[in-house]
Amino acid sequence: MAAPPKSKSKSLNQGLGSAKAAKKDEFYTQYVDIQKEVEAYLEFNPKTFRGKVVYCNCDDPFESNFFKYFAANFNKLGLKKLISTSYDGSSIAGKGTLFEEYTAGNGKRARPKAVAVTLDHVKDENGDGAVDIEDVKLFLKRNKAARVALKGNDQYAGGDFRSPECIALLKEADIVLTNPPFSIYRDYVSQLVEHGKKFLIIGNTNSITYKEIFPLIKDNKLWLGCTNFNVGMFFEVPDDWEKYHHIDKATGKKIARVSTACWFTNLDHGRRHQPLKCMTMAENLKFSKNLKGKKAYEKYENYDAIEVGTYKDIPSDYDGVMGVPITFLDKYDPEQFEIIANGDDRDEMEALGVPPLGPEYVGNVGRRKVGVASTKKAAFKRIFIRHRSRSTKRTKK
Ligand SMILES: C[S@@+](CC[C@H](N)C(=O)[O-])C[C@H]1O[C@@H](n2cnc3c(N)ncnc32)[C@H](O)[C@@H]1O
């Protein structure tokens, strides 16, 4: 359990800090983004969700498009069960609703309490010949037993993904899908990994180089999803947000753009089995505009590796280690490349024998000269890779 706050002022600061963090968490995934991403997995393997228990654990079932998508497509996907839990700490619960039920009451129900909703079938409840979200609404209205109140405990509020009630549901799940709170993303991913769950979640591209995340990417336990990498995503945000991108004409909802949001998963998909087409070093030096005027790829001063400023310039015929930007991960085929290290992780680099650079290199030199060493500027982040077939050949010798 967290240590009690030491003083009143510290406690107030912590409160304001976490309120700010929670506020940043309040952005809501659009249905179309979930649909696009999920359908990409179905293209690769139509049985991805067949017979599976799907759990959306940061998702108010009455508000989340994750719940709405999986409920509406329950039969098409062949789900065994869909579970969705809301969180007592949510500051917008009951404000943006998919179902009228929240707003239709007697007006006294301002902030709904955390619930777990479970669906184990979806059938034509209203007898209109179609099975769709209208049937889910009716089912929930008719079957109060499908929802259970979540009380939490001394440590966690009801519906907190770390609470014992939610962990019990997690254990039951095969695949977890959600857009979790970014402010506690490390904890969130650690929990999924600890419980050995399959997942498809939205996160921040900045998290790629986190100490808790990168090793998972390196070991092929987590990778990028299929859509939206490096282009940003649009989310619905609460009405009181002042900074937003536009107002959706159809819904009247405020929409914000998050340039660093993308999907992370450990579900297999087709894109990660498409090898990147690379030219030779000589061809790149001749044709690449980034390498114009250069006679050779530049080498780092502190590591035996070449700098490759964009995945487009990765040479097909270089045996050694290459430093590439994190955008490479979108093109990463684990059968083609091996990930060696995260240049942003000092411990990892030191373990490879890469000495830390002196202060003269921090912040005042060109990016190529800084090479692997600067942790001060995100722009200098590099991932170190090499061709897998070549490294395998080397080991065999
Ligand atoms: C970024 S929003 C996304 C909501 C929804 N998953 C979606 O994609 O539209 C993150 C949600 O997680 C909820 N949340 C915050 N902390 C949580 C926690 N500790 N456990 C469970 N949910 C939490 C927030 O209330 C918020 O609704």
PDBQT file of the ligand as one rigid body, heavy atoms in Angstrom, charges set to zero:
ROOT
HETATM    1  C1  LIG A 401      -8.094   7.246 -21.872  1.00  0.00    +0.000 C 
HETATM    2  S1  LIG A 401      -9.610   6.887 -21.080  1.00  0.00    +0.000 S 
HETATM    3  C2  LIG A 401     -10.264   5.737 -22.209  1.00  0.00    +0.000 C 
HETATM    4  C3  LIG A 401     -11.631   5.242 -21.902  1.00  0.00    +0.000 C 
HETATM    5  C4  LIG A 401     -12.078   4.099 -22.817  1.00  0.00    +0.000 C 
HETATM    6  N1  LIG A 401     -11.235   2.934 -22.565  1.00  0.00    +0.000 N 
HETATM    7  C5  LIG A 401     -11.995   4.494 -24.252  1.00  0.00    +0.000 C 
HETATM    8  O1  LIG A 401     -11.103   4.043 -24.928  1.00  0.00    +0.000 OA
HETATM    9  O2  LIG A 401     -12.833   5.288 -24.698  1.00  0.00    +0.000 OA
HETATM   10  C6  LIG A 401      -9.035   5.935 -19.727  1.00  0.00    +0.000 C 
HETATM   11  C7  LIG A 401     -10.129   5.509 -18.807  1.00  0.00    +0.000 C 
HETATM   12  O3  LIG A 401      -9.559   4.775 -17.739  1.00  0.00    +0.000 OA
HETATM   13  C8  LIG A 401     -10.233   5.143 -16.545  1.00  0.00    +0.000 C 
HETATM   14  N2  LIG A 401      -9.286   4.901 -15.450  1.00  0.00    +0.000 N 
HETATM   15  C9  LIG A 401      -8.415   5.760 -14.893  1.00  0.00    +0.000 A 
HETATM   16  N3  LIG A 401      -7.733   5.152 -13.915  1.00  0.00    +0.000 NA
HETATM   17  C10 LIG A 401      -8.173   3.874 -13.860  1.00  0.00    +0.000 A 
HETATM   18  C11 LIG A 401      -7.867   2.762 -13.052  1.00  0.00    +0.000 A 
HETATM   19  N4  LIG A 401      -6.951   2.857 -12.112  1.00  0.00    +0.000 N 
HETATM   20  N5  LIG A 401      -8.517   1.594 -13.258  1.00  0.00    +0.000 NA
HETATM   21  C12 LIG A 401      -9.464   1.501 -14.227  1.00  0.00    +0.000 A 
HETATM   22  N6  LIG A 401      -9.805   2.529 -15.027  1.00  0.00    +0.000 NA
HETATM   23  C13 LIG A 401      -9.174   3.704 -14.846  1.00  0.00    +0.000 A 
HETATM   24  C14 LIG A 401     -10.571   6.589 -16.715  1.00  0.00    +0.000 C 
HETATM   25  O4  LIG A 401     -11.667   6.950 -15.924  1.00  0.00    +0.000 OA
HETATM   26  C15 LIG A 401     -10.899   6.639 -18.202  1.00  0.00    +0.000 C 
HETATM   27  O5  LIG A 401     -12.247   6.421 -18.401  1.00  0.00    +0.000 OA
ENDROOT
TORSDOF 0
